[in-house]
Amino acid sequence: MLSGDVTSRDAREALARVLSSPEFATASRLAAFLRHVVTESLDGRAATLKGYSIAVDVFDRPADFDQTTDPIVRVEASRLRRALAQYYLGSGADDPVVIDLPRGGYVPLFRRRTTGGAPASEPEPPEEASPPEPAAPAVAPAPVVPAAVARFRYFMIVAVLLLAAAIGYLVFVAATLAPGSQPPVGPQVDNTAPPQPPPAAPGRFQPVIAVAPLSNLSGDKADDLIARGLTEELIAELARFQEFVVYEAAQDGALPDSGYVLSGTVRHAGSDIRVTMQLAEMPGKRAIWTQSYDRVFDVGNLLAVQDEIARSVATAIGQPYGVVYEREAEGAASRPGTLDGYTCVLSVYEYWRSFDPAEHLKVRDCLEKTVEADPAYADAWQMLTFIYLDEYRYGLNARPLTQYRPLDKALETAQRAVALAATDARSYEALYAVYYYRGDMEAFRRTGADARRLNPNNPEIMADFGNKLVAMGAYDEGAALIRKAVALNPAHPGWYNIGLVLDAYRRHALDEALTAADRMNLPLHYRSWMFFSMIYGEMGEKAKAMAAVEELLKLQPDFALNVRSDMKKWGYRPELIEQCIDGLKKAGLAIPDP
């Protein structure tokens, strides 16, 4: 909505200045939101700016989107108002035209500044559980605050932001998310007492993570904003790992009887900020993990710093092989027998560290019994997909084809997982893997992008997708993803390195390839010995090459006869297959011509 002295061109120029600013350069979701509401308003479609239409058009929600259970638009609108307040008291302090997003609706207001300084901002009341859409877009413009001298700008910024976030919004437990969008936080919770997870069928279990509001130890009330913002971001990022129940615990009475409590402190002095996080196990609040994050404080990138720290913490705690997984795996053996299904799911991670055929058989049988007893257990269907894929890829414990074809069975189980858990990144990881081995690379790319958007904090998805990209010839893109995954998870399982072996080998960086093969540490995985054979063969290390070939043939006696079909099954590009075969031949493996 334009005031009398602001033209449409003025408003579009104001939008361009905001979107090119440091405050919005790293906030792609907020930039997309602002661009949409401004463009629609200026193009005469302000009446269509409702929660439903924004959710569908900006956040890719499906047509059956229900804003009573998915508050993504209200949550992001709250963040956008704070970001705009920060911008107009930071790099946009001298902008001639101000963009406001008034409470109660999503139609922006544009007004010309008559004096310097930032627009005033009213405190945001708590988000209602289901706020009504505004009957009309007209809202009175906010008054203008006189300009402040430069040395007080920081204090003005944090003061206005604290007002904007004084009451804050409650963060939510679960998310409803369609593929290709950014995950929201879920429905509101009463944090006077810990929320109870929905009743689970026997055999299921979801660890609870309560996030306590971070404490401001700086001695400056202005820094309460930083602590509050980090608390909100931590909950949002942890909620991407849907194997957990995540909620905010505003007081000690809201702590769970069992599970985990994440707490932390913020210290800000001058240009330095330190955030210290601690994860404690309940009951007893015994600390099991702590980490400090030292960053340079800059008002212009405050949101980016909050996001980056929150993602780092969420990855360390929630990822496969992360802190919570390790504790859950340690306690799985001592859990009651009714939790056998959950124990089966956890066991898959241990199997992936070795690819032991005996463990594969044990886990497959356990998961099949689990889904038979509990057909709605999405986690079990996800894991069963990967187990059937290993039956196809490795021939592990292969059943007669008269029972089923493992690749077809994997597609069936992956589709069941997506149907049961359409907002869970792991469901899409299972599905994209099946598409890959079926040779549907377009569906693989599309579904893989969905998995990574749903949970960009999961290094396992990052490494797996990267390995497949390398094999199909997207070498640089795939290797970069794998290296990022390795950096995020220093205790990663050996299979992360498969794509790094192939990428280095095809570049003839043989020492690098050998190092990556060593790091695989998978003596029961025949491809480890395939890699050692071809690398040593290419190096001219005859004795080591022959020893590696001997180990390879112990695991796969007919490998030489099937080498091309085996690599083709894994999705290797033809030129990569021939390059690998050349090294295997130099190692002494007798491979017949095609």
N, C-alpha and C positions, 0 to 999 in steps of 0.2 A: 504494500500500500504506500503510495507516494504522497508526501506532503506537498503543499502548493508550490514550493520553490525548488523541488527536486524533479528533474526530468528522467525519462526512462534511460537515456544515455548516461546520465549521472549515476544512476543506480547500477548499471552494468559495469561502469568503470570502478565503482566502489567494490563490487563483487570481485573484479579482477585483482584489485589491490589486496583484498583479504586472501584470496586463494594463492597468491604468489608470495605470501608472507612466511617467515620462518615458523610462526605459530601453527600454520595449516599445512606446511610442506610435508610434514610427517604424519598428518592426521587425515588419511585418505577417506575414511568413512565420514568424518565430519565435513570434509570438503565436498564430497558427493551429495550429502544431505543439503548443505547450504546452497550449492549450485542448483539443485533441483527446485527447492522452494522459491528461490529468487527468480529463476527462469520461468517457472510456471506462473508466478504472480505477475511478472512483467509482460508475459504473453497473454494475459487476460484469463487465466485459468485458476485464479486464487480460490474460487469456490470448490475446486476439486482437491484442495490440500487438506485432506483428512488423514487420520492415522492409518486407515486401511490402504488408501491409494499410495501413500508414501512407503508403507511396508512392502507393497507389491512392486512399485516402480524403482525404489532406491535399494531396498534390502532383499529383493528377489524372493519375497515370501510367496507361497502358492495362492491360488485363487480362494481356497478354503481357509485362509489365514483368519485366526481368531485373536483379536487384540486383548481380550480379557485374560487369555492365558499366555500371550507372548507380548510383553511390553517393550519391544525393541525400539519403537518410535519414541515413546516417552523417555526412555532411558537415554537414547542418543540426543534427543532434544535438550535434555538437561545438560549433557556434556557440551553441546553446541553453544548454549547460552554462556557457559563458563568460559569456553574458548574465545567467544566474541568479546566478552568482558576483558579477558587477558590481552587480546589483540589491540583493542582500542585504548588501553592504557600502556601498551608497549609500542611495537613498531607502527601501529595505526593511530598513534596519539594525535597526529596532525592531519588525519584524513578529513576532507571537507564534508563528506557524506557518511553518515553512520547507518549501519544495518542492525536492526533489532529483531529479535524473535520473541514477542511477548508471551507471557504465560497464558495458558488456556487455549492456545491454538498454534497453528504452524504457518500462518501468513506473515511474512516479514514486513516490517515497517522501515521506510527510508526517510531520513530527515537530514537537513543541512545543519551543520554545527554553526551556531552564532558566536560562540566563544570557544577558546581552546579547551582541551581536556577531554576526558572520556565520558561516555553516556552514563547516567546514573543507573544503578541496578538495584531492584528490590530483592529482598531475600526470597528464595524459592521455598514455598510451602512443601510439605511432603507430598510425594506423588500419590494420587488416589489409586485405589485398586482398579477402577475402571472409569476414567474421567469422561464426561460427556464431550462430544465434539462441539465446538463453538457454533452458536446459531448464526453469527455474522462475523466477518473478518475484521471489522473496524475496531481498533483499540487506540486509546489516546496515546500520543507520543510521550515518551519519558522526558523529564526535565533534563537540562544540561548542567553539568557541574563546572565551575570555573577551572581554568588551567592551573596545574601545579608546577612548581619549579622542578627542574630535572632531578635534583638530588633527592626529592621526596617521591619520585615516580614509583620506585619499587614498593614503598609502603602503601601507596595508593592502590597499586595493583593487587597486592595480597589482601588489602582491606576490602576492596570491591569483590574480589573472588570469594573471600570468606563469607561476605553477605550472600553472594549468589549460591554458595554451597553450605550455608550455615546449618540448615536442617538436613540438607542432603537428601538423596534418595536411598531408600532401602534397597539393598542388593538382593538378588533373587537366586533361587536354588536350582531350578531346572531350566532348560532352554528348548524352544520349539523352533527348528531351523530347517529350511529347505536347502538342498544342495546348491552350492554356488553363492551362498551369502555369508555374511559375517555373523558369528554366533552371538545371541543376546544372553543376558542373564535371565533367570526364570522368574516365577511368580513371587510376590512378596511373602515374607515370613515374619512371624512374631518372634523376635529374638529375646523375649523375656524367658523363654524356655527353649531348649534344643528341639528342632523339628524332628519328627519321627519319619524315617524313610517309609515309603509305601510297603504294605505287607508283601513279602517276597515268598515265592513258592519254596518248599523245602529244597535245600541245596544251593540257593542263591545267597549272596551276601554283597553288600556295598559298604566299603569303609566310609566313615563320616569324617570330614575335615571341617572344623569350626575355625573361622578366621576372626580373631579378636582385633578391634580397632587399634591401629598403630599409635604408639605414644610419641608425643612431641617433647623431646628433651632439650630443645634449643633455648628455652626460656623466653621465647617470643611467640605470643599468641598468633601472630601472622602465619607462622609455620604450621598451624593446625590444618590449614588447607592442604599442604603437602601430605600430611599424615592421612587425612581423610581421602584424598584422591588416590593414594596408593592402596588403601584398604579396599576401595571400590574396584580398582583395577585388578588386584590380587584375586578377588572373588570371581570376577568376570573371566579371568584367564584360567583359573583352576576349574571353573565350571565347564570348560571345553573338554576336560577328561570326564566323560560321562559314566565311568566306572565308579565314581565317587559321589557321595552326597555332600554338597558344599553349601555352607550358610555363614552368615555373620553372627557372631556371639557378642552382643553389646555389653554383656555383664557376665560375671562368673556363674550366675545361675543358669546361663544359657549354654554352658559347656556340656558336651556329651558325656555319658557315663563310660563309653568306650570309644575308641577312635583316636583322632588327632586334633591338636590345637595349634594353629599357626599364629604367632604373635610377633611384634617387632617394634623398633624404635626409629625415630628420625632425629638426626642432629644436623643443624645447618649453622655454619659460621662463615661469614664472608662469601667467598666464591666456592666453598666446599660444602658438600652434603654427604652424609654417611647414613645409610639405611642398614640396620642389623635385623636379621630375621631368625626366628627360632621355631622349630617344629617339636612339639612335645607329644608324648603318647599318653593316652588316658587308659585306666585311671592313674592318678598320681602325678600327672604332668611331668613325666621323666623326659628330659631333653634328648632327642635322638639326632638332631641336625641343627646346625647354625651356620650362618654365612653373612658376611658384611659386604656391602656394595658402596664403594666410594666413587662419587661422580662430581663433575664440575657443575655448580649451580648457575643456571642462566634462565631468567624469567621467560625469555623467548622460546625456550624448548622444554619448559616444565612438563607439559603433557607427554612429550616424547620420552623424557627421562622416566616418568612414572610408568609409562607403557613398557619400556625396555626392562626395568627392574622387575615389574610384575611378571613379564614373560619368562625372565630368567628363573625367578623363584618357582613359578608354576611348572616349568620344565624340570627343574631339579627334583621337585617333590612328586609330580604326577606322572612323569614319563614311565614307559616300560623300563624296568631295571633301575627305576629311580628309588628315592628314599622310602616311600610308602610301599611300593612293590616289594622291596627287600624285606621290610618288616612283616608284610603279609605272608610272603613266601616262607619266612622263618617260622611263623606261627601256624601255617596251614596244617602241619601234621598233628598239632595238638587241638585243632578245632573240633567241635562236636561232629558226629557222623552225619547230621542233617545238612552239613555244609560241604558235602562231597562234590557237588557240582562246581562250586566256587574253587575248590581245591584242584579240580580237573583243569579249569581255566588257567589258574596260576601255573600248573605243571607244564603248560605249553611253552612258557618262557624258558624254563629250565631245559626242556627238550631242544629248543632252538640254540642253546649253547653248544650242543654236541652233535645233533642230528643222529643220535643213536637209534638204530632200527628197533631195538627192544623198547626204548622209551616211546617211540612213535606208535608202536602197537598198543602199549599200555594206555597212552593218552587217547588214541582213537577210540578204543573200546569204552573208556570212561566217558568221553564226550557223547558218544552215540547213546549210551544209557541215560545220560543227563538230558538230552533233548527228547528222548522218548518219554521220560518221566515228567519233563517240564518243557513242552513245545514252545512256550513263549519266552524262553531264556535266550535273549539276543546274543549275549556274550559267548555262550556256548556254540551257537550257530556260526558266529564269526570265526572262532578258533577251529571249528570242525572244517570250515572251508580251507584253511591253510593246511590242515592235516591231509585232506583229500588231494590238495595240490601237490603235497610232497609224495603222495602215492603215485601221482602222475609224473612228477619231475624226476624223482629218484627211483621209482619202482619199489618204494619201501612197503613191505607187507601187502603187495598187490593181490587183490582178490580176482577171481575169474571174471572175465568180461561179461559172462552170462548173468552176473549179479548186478553190475553197473559199470559204467565207464567213469573213472574218477574225475575227469574234467567236466563231464556233464553233471556229476553229483556235486562238484564244487560250485557250479553255477546255481544249482538249486539251493544249496545251503546259503550262498552269498545273497541271493535274492530274498530268502527268508529273513536274513539278518537285516537287510535294508528295510523290509516291510515292518519289522518289529522295532527297529531303532533307526529311524530315518534322519535323526539329527546327530548320530554318532559317527565320528570320522573313521573308526575301525570298521564299521559296516561297509563304507565305501572303499577302504583299503582292501578288504576281502574281494569286493566286486571288481575293482580295477585290475587286481591280480588275475582274476579269472579271464577278464577280457584280453589281457595281455597274452596269456598262453593260448587263447583261442584265436589269436592273430587279429583281433579287432582293435587296431591301434588308435583309431579315432575315439572309440568308446573308452579305451584305456586312458588316453590323455584327458578326456573330459571328466571322467569319474575320478581320476587321480587329482585333478585340480580341485574337485569338490572335497576330497578327503583332506587335502592340505589347507584349504580355506576353513574347513570346519575346525581343524586343530593344527595351527601352524607351530605349536609348541611341542609336537610329538616327533622326536628325532628318528624313531623307528620308521614312520611313514616316509619321512624325508630320505632316509638311507635306502629303503626298499624301492621307492619310486626312482631314486637316482641310479640304483643298480640296473634297473630295467631300461632306463634311458640310455645308459652306456652301452648295454648289449644291443640295443636297436640302432645305435650309431649316433645318438645325440651326446657325444663324448664330453664336451666341455660343460654342457648344462648338467648332465648327470653327475660328473665328478665333483662339480662345485656343490651340489646338494649333499653328496656323501660327506665331503669334508666338513660341511656345516654341521651335519648330524654327528660326526665324530667329535667335533669341538663341543657340541652341546651335551654329549654323553661320553665322557672319558672312559667309563666302564662298559662300553658297548660290547655286544657279542661279536664274534669274529666275522660273521657273514657280512657285516657292514662293509668290509674291505674288498669284497668280490669285484665290484665295479672299478675300484682303484687299481687292482691287479690288471684287469683288461685294458684300462685306459693307458697305464704306463707301458704295458707290453706292446700295444699297437703303436706307441710312439718310440719303441725300441729303447725305453728307459728301463733297462733290465734290472739294475740294482734297486730302483724304486719299486718295480714290480715284485721283486723277490722279498723286499721288506714288507710290502702289503700282504703277500702270500703267507709270510711268517706270522703276521698279526692275525690271520684268520684262525689259527690254532684249532683246526677242525680235522683231527686225524681220522675220524670216521666218515668224513665227507669226501667222496671220490674226486670231486672237482678240485679239492686242495692238491691232490697228487697229480691231477691233470695239469694244474698250473705249475707245480714244481717241475714236472717233466718237460713242459714246453719251454719254460724259462731257462732251466739248466741246459736243455738241448740247444737253445739259441745262444747261450753263453759259451758253448763248447765244453762244458763240464761233464765229460762222458760218464765218469763213475757215479756222480751224483744224479745225473739224468737217468741212468739205468736203474739205480736204486729206487728212484721215484716211480718209474714205470712199473717196477715190480710191485710196489705198494698199490698202485692204481689197479693193476690187474687182479690183485687179491680181492679188491672190493667190487670190481666190474670185469670179470674174465673176458667178456665179449666186447669190451669197449672199442678195440681197434676196428671191429667190423661195423660198429654202430655209431662211430664218432660223429659223422656228419649229421645223421638224423638226431643224435643227442643234442648237438649244439643248435640245430635248427629248432628243436623243441624248446630250447631255452631262449629263443628269439634272437640269436646272434645274426648279425648281418653277414651276407655271403663272403665279403672280403675279410671280415674278422675271423670267420670260420677257417678260411684257407690260411690265414696268417698263423692261427693257432696250430693247425695241422702241420704246417711247415716246421714249427718248433718241435712238435711231437715226433715227427719223422726223424729229425736230427737227434732226438733222444733215444732213437732205436725202436720206436713203436712201429710195427709193420702194419701200415694202413693201406688198404687196397685203393686203387684209383676209382673215382666215381663211375 
